[in-house]
Amino acid sequence: NAYGDAEYFTKRVAVNIDDFISKIRAADAQLIILSDDVGCSVRPTDKDERLAQEVIGILNRYIAGKADEVYVVECGIARRIK
């Protein structure tokens, strides 16, 4: 895939995420990841900003799929979704 494509970035980062999660699980440690939700915002008009938003959204879903627990926090109230 060409540089500038969301799939290009997500595949490269996913390999590192998998490796990192394996190390955390092997150490029987806990990991908390905080990330902004980009799915409920306005779609940027700038091409690079749209790419960043897409990559972040894909990676958030990828990490949530690997997680034991997932929470959404809105207005300071945590809601477990997984």
DRENVOMI-150237 format. One line per 3 residues: number of its first residue (from 0); their letters; for each residue x, y, z of N, C-alpha, C, O, CB. Coordinates in Angstrom, 2 decimals, decimal comma. Atoms other than C-alpha are relative to their C-alpha. Last residue first. Glycine has a CB too. Layout:
NUM	a	X/Y/Z/X/Y/Z/X/Y/Z/X/Y/Z/X/Y/Z ~ ...
***
This chain:
81	kir	-0,54/1,36/0,22/-16,81/-5,08/26,96/0,63/-0,47/1,29/1,16/-1,58/1,35/1,04/-0,04/-1,16 ~ 0,60/0,51/1,23/-18,92/-1,92/26,84/0,55/-1,37/-0,38/0,06/-2,01/-1,31/0,22/0,97/-1,14 ~ -0,70/1,17/0,54/-18,34/-0,75/30,40/-0,74/-0,50/-1,24/-1,95/-0,72/-1,21/0,11/-1,13/1,08
78	rai	0,99/1,01/0,36/-19,67/2,76/30,99/0,75/-1,16/-0,65/1,42/-0,98/-1,66/-1,11/0,59/-0,97 ~ -0,53/1,16/0,73/-17,52/5,28/32,83/-1,11/-1,01/-0,24/-1,89/-1,32/0,66/1,18/-0,67/0,77 ~ 0,70/1,23/-0,38/-19,10/8,61/33,79/0,48/-1,15/-0,88/0,34/-1,11/-2,10/-1,54/0,17/-0,11
75	gce	-0,54/0,53/-1,25/-16,83/11,66/33,71/-0,67/-1,28/0,48/-0,35/-1,76/1,57/-0,11/1,01/1,05 ~ 0,34/-0,93/-1,09/-18,92/13,45/31,09/0,44/-0,56/1,35/-0,23/-0,34/2,36/-1,51/0,29/0,01 ~ 0,66/-1,20/0,50/-18,57/10,42/28,83/-0,41/0,85/1,20/-1,08/0,37/2,12/-1,25/-0,36/-0,88
72	vvy	0,23/-0,99/-1,04/-16,14/7,61/29,55/-0,57/1,25/-0,65/0,05/1,86/-1,53/1,33/0,33/0,78 ~ 0,17/-1,30/0,62/-16,32/4,53/27,34/-0,30/0,97/1,14/-1,15/0,69/1,98/-1,15/0,00/-1,11 ~ 0,92/-0,97/-0,58/-14,92/1,39/28,90/-0,07/1,24/-0,89/0,92/1,63/-1,51/0,43/0,38/1,44
69	ved	0,01/-1,27/0,73/-13,30/-1,71/27,42/-1,08/0,89/0,64/-2,20/0,45/0,88/-0,28/-0,22/-1,54 ~ 1,07/-0,92/-0,37/-12,28/-4,84/29,31/0,14/1,28/-0,81/1,24/1,73/-1,11/0,02/0,30/1,53 ~ 0,89/0,77/-0,87/-10,20/-7,88/28,35/-1,22/0,84/0,40/-2,32/0,31/0,53/0,76/-0,47/1,26
66	akg	0,10/-0,32/-1,42/-8,68/-6,00/25,44/-0,92/-0,95/0,75/-1,86/-1,51/0,19/-0,48/1,42/0,17 ~ -0,99/0,79/-0,74/-7,71/-7,49/22,06/-0,16/0,13/1,52/0,35/-0,70/2,27/1,41/0,43/-0,41 ~ 0,21/1,42/0,30/-10,82/-6,27/20,24/0,94/-0,91/0,77/0,59/-2,05/1,06/0,17/-0,23/-1,47
63	aiy	1,19/0,42/-0,75/-10,55/-2,91/21,98/-0,30/-1,47/-0,23/-0,73/-2,17/0,68/-1,22/0,86/-0,40 ~ -0,41/0,16/-1,39/-7,01/-2,58/20,60/-1,18/-0,47/0,85/-1,01/-1,34/1,71/0,58/1,32/0,55 ~ -0,93/1,15/-0,05/-8,22/-3,17/17,04/0,40/-0,29/1,44/0,35/-1,44/1,89/1,26/0,28/-0,87
60	rnl	0,81/1,22/0,13/-11,20/-0,82/17,45/0,88/-1,25/0,12/0,47/-2,24/0,73/-0,75/-0,01/-1,35 ~ 0,83/0,10/-1,21/-8,94/1,96/18,75/-0,85/-1,27/-0,03/-0,95/-1,97/0,97/-0,90/1,24/0,14 ~ -0,84/0,53/-1,08/-6,46/1,20/15,95/-0,77/-0,09/1,31/-0,56/-1,03/2,08/1,24/0,86/0,17
57	igi	-0,27/1,41/0,29/-9,14/1,65/13,28/0,81/-0,62/1,13/0,51/-1,73/1,58/0,74/-0,16/-1,35 ~ 1,23/0,77/-0,16/-10,34/4,91/14,82/0,20/-1,48/-0,22/-0,32/-2,29/0,55/-1,05/0,51/-0,94 ~ 0,28/0,06/-1,44/-6,82/6,29/15,19/-1,26/-0,83/0,26/-1,29/-1,65/1,18/-0,15/1,42/0,58
54	veq	-0,98/0,91/-0,61/-6,01/5,41/11,57/-0,28/-0,16/1,49/-0,27/-1,27/2,01/1,44/0,52/-0,23 ~ 0,33/1,36/0,43/-9,21/7,05/10,28/0,93/-1,01/0,67/0,47/-2,04/1,16/0,10/-0,12/-1,53 ~ 1,25/0,38/-0,66/-8,68/10,25/12,28/-0,36/-1,45/-0,34/-0,79/-2,21/0,54/-1,14/0,94/-0,43
51	alr	-0,30/0,21/-1,43/-5,04/10,48/11,16/-1,25/-0,47/0,74/-1,18/-1,38/1,55/0,54/1,30/0,64 ~ -0,79/1,22/-0,08/-6,06/10,03/7,50/0,30/-0,33/1,47/0,14/-1,47/1,89/1,31/0,15/-0,80 ~ 0,94/1,11/0,23/-8,78/12,66/7,84/0,71/-1,33/0,13/0,18/-2,27/0,71/-0,65/0,12/-1,40
48	edk	0,80/0,12/-1,23/-6,23/15,06/9,38/-1,03/-1,12/-0,13/-1,29/-1,83/0,84/-0,70/1,33/0,31 ~ -0,84/0,61/-1,03/-3,82/14,41/6,51/-0,76/-0,18/1,31/-0,56/-1,18/2,01/1,26/0,85/0,23 ~ -0,28/1,40/0,34/-6,52/15,08/3,88/0,82/-0,70/1,09/0,50/-1,83/1,46/0,75/-0,07/-1,33
45	dtp	-1,39/0,19/0,35/-7,75/18,33/5,48/0,30/-1,49/-0,18/-0,07/-2,30/0,67/0,93/0,63/1,08 ~ -0,11/-0,23/1,45/-11,55/18,58/5,43/1,42/-0,21/-0,49/1,64/-0,51/-1,66/-0,47/1,41/-0,34 ~ -0,86/-1,11/0,44/-11,88/16,99/8,85/0,03/0,14/-1,52/-0,13/-0,83/-2,25/1,42/-0,21/0,52
42	rvs	-1,01/0,52/0,92/-14,92/14,75/9,53/0,85/1,18/-0,49/0,32/2,11/-1,09/-0,66/-0,76/-1,20 ~ 0,19/-0,44/1,38/-16,76/16,24/12,51/1,14/-0,54/-0,86/2,29/-0,57/-0,42/-0,07/1,57/-0,09 ~ -0,36/-1,38/0,31/-16,47/14,25/15,71/-0,27/0,30/-1,48/-0,62/-0,58/-2,26/1,48/0,26/0,34
39	cgv	1,17/-0,87/-0,20/-18,22/11,18/17,01/0,29/1,45/-0,33/-0,48/2,35/0,03/-0,48/-0,11/1,44 ~ 1,14/0,36/0,83/-15,82/8,57/15,68/-1,20/0,92/0,10/-2,09/0,88/-0,75/-0,42/-1,36/0,33 ~ 0,01/-0,86/1,19/-12,62/10,12/16,99/-1,22/-0,24/-0,87/-1,40/0,43/-1,89/1,27/-0,23/-0,82
36	dds	0,93/0,57/0,96/-12,85/8,78/20,52/-0,09/0,96/-1,18/-0,45/2,13/-1,02/-1,41/-0,24/0,64 ~ 1,15/-0,82/0,38/-9,76/9,93/22,35/-0,86/-0,78/-0,98/-0,36/-1,53/-1,82/0,46/1,34/-0,61 ~ -0,02/-0,53/1,36/-7,53/7,25/23,77/-1,24/0,84/-0,24/-2,31/0,55/0,29/0,10/-1,14/-1,03
33	lii	0,98/-1,08/0,14/-6,54/5,98/27,19/0,12/0,56/-1,41/1,22/0,82/-1,89/0,21/1,12/1,06 ~ -0,22/-0,87/1,15/-4,78/2,63/27,45/-1,13/1,01/-0,05/-2,31/0,65/-0,01/0,07/-0,83/-1,34 ~ 1,15/-0,86/0,24/-4,54/0,80/30,76/0,36/0,95/-1,14/1,36/1,65/-1,09/-0,41/0,79/1,29
30	lqa	-0,26/-1,13/0,88/-2,15/-2,11/31,00/-1,31/0,77/-0,19/-2,34/0,18/-0,51/0,59/-0,47/-1,38 ~ 1,18/-0,70/0,47/-2,04/-4,72/33,72/0,42/1,18/-0,85/1,46/1,81/-0,60/-0,89/0,46/1,17 ~ 0,16/-1,39/-0,42/0,82/-7,13/34,21/-1,32/0,56/-0,52/-1,98/-0,05/-1,36/1,19/0,87/-0,50
27	daa	1,19/0,00/-0,85/1,04/-10,92/34,04/-0,24/1,39/0,59/-0,56/1,53/1,77/0,14/-1,04/1,13 ~ -0,44/-0,53/-1,30/4,54/-10,46/32,58/-1,14/0,01/1,01/-0,95/0,43/2,16/0,56/1,43/-0,17 ~ -1,04/0,90/-0,50/3,59/-12,71/29,66/0,50/0,43/1,37/0,87/-0,41/2,20/1,17/-0,06/-0,99
24	rik	0,66/1,22/-0,47/0,38/-10,70/29,20/1,01/-0,98/0,58/0,73/-1,63/1,59/-0,79/-0,66/-1,15 ~ 0,78/-0,36/-1,19/2,30/-7,41/28,99/-0,66/-1,25/0,59/-0,62/-1,46/1,80/-1,06/1,07/-0,34 ~ -0,95/-0,22/-1,09/4,84/-8,91/26,57/-0,73/0,35/1,31/-0,33/-0,12/2,37/0,98/1,12/-0,36
21	sif	-0,57/1,31/-0,36/2,11/-10,29/24,33/0,95/0,13/1,17/0,94/-0,70/2,08/0,72/-0,62/-1,20 ~ 1,02/0,69/-0,79/0,33/-6,90/24,38/0,51/-1,38/0,44/0,25/-1,79/1,57/-1,31/-0,15/-0,81 ~ 0,08/-0,65/-1,30/3,53/-5,17/23,21/-1,00/-0,71/0,91/-0,71/-0,96/2,08/-0,39/1,48/-0,16
18	ddi	-1,22/0,33/-0,72/4,08/-7,62/20,36/-0,05/0,56/1,42/0,30/-0,13/2,38/1,24/0,54/-0,75 ~ 0,05/1,43/-0,33/0,48/-7,31/19,20/1,21/-0,42/0,82/1,07/-1,15/1,81/-0,09/-0,84/-1,27 ~ 1,01/0,16/-1,05/0,64/-3,51/19,38/-0,07/-1,45/0,44/-0,09/-1,74/1,64/-1,38/0,49/-0,49
15	nva	-0,60/-0,46/-1,25/3,89/-3,45/17,39/-0,97/-0,15/1,17/-0,55/-0,48/2,28/0,44/1,45/-0,13 ~ -1,06/0,96/-0,33/2,37/-5,56/14,63/0,65/0,38/1,32/0,89/-0,49/2,16/1,07/-0,06/-1,13 ~ 0,62/1,19/-0,59/-0,76/-3,39/14,70/1,03/-1,05/0,39/0,88/-1,70/1,42/-1,01/-0,61/-0,97
12	vrk	0,17/-0,22/-1,44/1,32/-0,24/14,08/-0,57/-1,25/0,68/-0,17/-1,56/1,80/-0,93/1,20/0,26 ~ -1,32/-0,19/-0,62/2,60/-1,32/10,68/-0,12/0,14/1,51/0,70/-0,41/2,25/0,69/1,23/-0,58 ~ -0,72/1,29/0,03/-0,77/-2,72/9,59/1,35/0,11/0,70/1,75/-0,79/1,43/0,20/-0,47/-1,45
9	tfy	0,57/0,89/-1,01/-2,54/0,45/10,75/0,68/-1,36/0,02/0,87/-1,93/1,09/-1,49/-0,18/-0,25 ~ -0,38/-0,37/-1,37/-0,20/2,76/8,87/-0,52/-1,01/1,02/0,21/-1,40/1,93/-0,52/1,38/0,34 ~ -1,46/0,02/-0,11/-0,45/1,12/5,45/0,43/0,25/1,44/1,25/-0,49/1,98/0,64/1,06/-0,94
6	ead	-0,37/1,41/-0,18/-4,19/0,50/5,89/1,51/-0,16/0,16/1,97/-1,00/0,93/-0,50/-0,84/-1,21 ~ 0,25/0,40/-1,38/-4,78/4,22/6,41/0,43/-1,44/0,26/0,95/-1,75/1,33/-1,47/0,16/0,34 ~ 1,17/0,84/-0,06/-3,15/5,09/3,05/-0,17/-0,50/1,44/0,81/-0,92/2,06/0,11/-1,19/-1,01
3	gya	1,15/-0,89/0,04/-0,73/7,99/2,96/-1,31/-0,75/0,03/-2,38/-0,14/0,07/0,05/0,86/-1,24 ~ -0,08/-0,89/-1,15/2,25/5,87/2,02/-1,14/1,00/-0,12/-1,38/1,55/-1,19/1,38/0,72/0,08 ~ -0,75/-1,24/0,12/1,08/3,51/-0,67/0,00/0,76/1,32/-0,95/0,71/2,10/-0,58/0,87/-1,10
0	n	0,82/-1,20/0,00/0,00/0,00/0,00/0,86/1,25/0,00/1,98/1,26/0,50/-0,93/0,00/1,20
***
